[in-house]
């Protein structure tokens, strides 16, 4: 027998077994009833959202300036860029 024929016969056998089992399960459920569903655990109540202040919602954006020596961008309130020859105070 060829491989294709064996595969086709295997497919037919699997299909027949599947249909037979589904039919038997349908008959069993009809006479006995479907299996009981496990009880779902109750979800705990979600905590109330914390009120947010205006400061907490507003993003902090600082002005940046480039260093004249190394070109790194620093906050305008920063003291130095870390180099010994930094001109920033």
N, C-alpha and C positions, 0 to 999 in steps of 0.2 A: 504494500500500500504506500501511497505517496504521503509525504509530510502534510500537504495541504488537506488531504482527505482525513487524516488523523486529527488535525486541528479542527476541522469542520465537525467531525463526530464528537470530539471533546466539547465543543461549543454547544451542540445540540443536547448532549447529556447534562451539561451544567445548567442550561436553560430549563430542561425538564425537571431537574432536581429543585431548582429555584421556584418554579411555578407550583410544584407539588408541596413544598414546605410552606409557601405562602397560602395555598389553599387550606392546608391542614391548620395553620395558625388562625385563619379566618373562621373556620368551623369551630375551633376551640374557643376563640373569643366570643363567638355567637352563643355558645352554650354556657360557658363559665363566666364570661364577662372579661373585659380588658383588665390587665394587671393594675393594681392600685398605684396611684401616683404618690411618690414620697412627698411628705409635707415640705413646703418651701419655708425656709427660715425667714422670719420677719426682719426687714431691714431696720436698723436702729434709726431713730429720727435724726435727720441731718441738723448739725448745729446752725444756729442763726448766724448769718454773715456778720462779721465785725464791721461796725461803722468805720468808714475811712475818712480821715481828715483831708483837708485840701492840700496840706503839705505832703501827705503820704502819696497822693495821686500825682502830684506835679513832679516831673523828672528834673533832676539837677543837671543843668548845663552850664559849664563854665567857659569863660573866654580863654582862648589859647593864643599864645604868641610864639613865633619861632625864635630859637636861640641864634644869635648872630655868629657864634663860633661853630657849633656842631650842626645846626639846622633842626634839632629836635624840637618838637612842639611841646611847650610847657604851659601849665596853668598860669594865668596872669598873677595869681597869688603865690606861686612857687618861689622858693628862695633861689636855688641854683639848679643847674642841669646835672651836676655831679662832676664836671670837669674842673681842674684847678684854674684854668684860664677863662672861666665863665664870666662874662661882663654883667650878668644880672646880680642885683644886690642880695 
